Amino acid sequence: MAKKAVATFSGDRAAKRNLVKCIRMEKSERTGAYVFKEDFVATEKTKEYFQNK
């Protein structure tokens, strides 16, 4: 039987509710291919995350 993979955060439960998974597409300077960067960011800082490169 296959095992189910479950992702969990470490830390306080109240802090977990304020996190958002942001995925940003960037072009690699070395190969020219597009690369996806994934980060967990606080809900209030999502606009700042996408404005900064």
C-alpha positions as a Markdown table, in Angstrom:
| # | Residue | x | y | z |
|---|---|---|---|---|
| 1 | Met | 0.0 | 0.0 | 0.0 |
| 2 | Ala | 1.1 | 3.5 | -0.7 |
| 3 | Lys | 1.9 | 5.9 | 2.1 |
| 4 | Lys | 0.3 | 9.3 | 2.3 |
| 5 | Ala | 2.7 | 12.2 | 2.6 |
| 6 | Val | 1.5 | 14.9 | 5.0 |
| 7 | Ala | 3.3 | 18.3 | 5.2 |
| 8 | Thr | 3.3 | 20.0 | 8.6 |
| 9 | Phe | 4.5 | 23.3 | 9.9 |
| 10 | Ser | 6.5 | 23.5 | 13.1 |
| 11 | Gly | 5.6 | 26.1 | 15.7 |
| 12 | Asp | 2.5 | 27.8 | 17.2 |
| 13 | Arg | -0.9 | 27.0 | 15.7 |
| 14 | Ala | -1.9 | 30.7 | 15.7 |
| 15 | Ala | 1.2 | 31.6 | 13.7 |
| 16 | Lys | 0.4 | 28.9 | 11.1 |
| 17 | Arg | -2.9 | 30.5 | 10.1 |
| 18 | Asn | -1.1 | 33.7 | 9.0 |
| 19 | Leu | 1.2 | 32.0 | 6.5 |
| 20 | Val | 0.6 | 31.8 | 2.8 |
| 21 | Lys | 2.5 | 29.7 | 0.2 |
| 22 | Cys | 3.7 | 32.0 | -2.5 |
| 23 | Ile | 5.1 | 30.7 | -5.8 |
| 24 | Arg | 7.1 | 33.1 | -8.0 |
| 25 | Met | 8.3 | 32.4 | -11.5 |
| 26 | Glu | 11.8 | 33.6 | -12.2 |
| 27 | Lys | 14.0 | 33.4 | -15.3 |
| 28 | Ser | 17.4 | 31.7 | -14.7 |
| 29 | Glu | 20.3 | 33.8 | -15.7 |
| 30 | Arg | 22.5 | 30.7 | -16.4 |
| 31 | Thr | 20.2 | 28.6 | -18.6 |
| 32 | Gly | 17.4 | 31.1 | -19.5 |
| 33 | Ala | 14.8 | 28.6 | -18.4 |
| 34 | Tyr | 12.0 | 29.6 | -16.0 |
| 35 | Val | 12.4 | 28.4 | -12.4 |
| 36 | Phe | 9.6 | 28.4 | -9.7 |
| 37 | Lys | 10.5 | 29.7 | -6.2 |
| 38 | Glu | 8.2 | 28.6 | -3.4 |
| 39 | Asp | 8.2 | 30.2 | 0.0 |
| 40 | Phe | 5.9 | 30.5 | 3.0 |
| 41 | Val | 5.3 | 34.2 | 3.7 |
| 42 | Ala | 3.2 | 36.1 | 6.3 |
| 43 | Thr | -0.2 | 37.1 | 4.9 |
| 44 | Glu | 0.6 | 40.8 | 5.4 |
| 45 | Lys | 3.9 | 40.6 | 3.4 |
| 46 | Thr | 2.7 | 38.9 | 0.2 |
| 47 | Lys | 2.7 | 42.1 | -1.9 |
| 48 | Glu | 6.3 | 42.9 | -0.7 |
| 49 | Tyr | 7.4 | 39.3 | -1.6 |
| 50 | Phe | 6.2 | 39.6 | -5.2 |
| 51 | Gln | 7.6 | 43.2 | -5.7 |
| 52 | Asn | 11.1 | 42.2 | -4.6 |
| 53 | Lys | 13.2 | 40.0 | -6.8 |
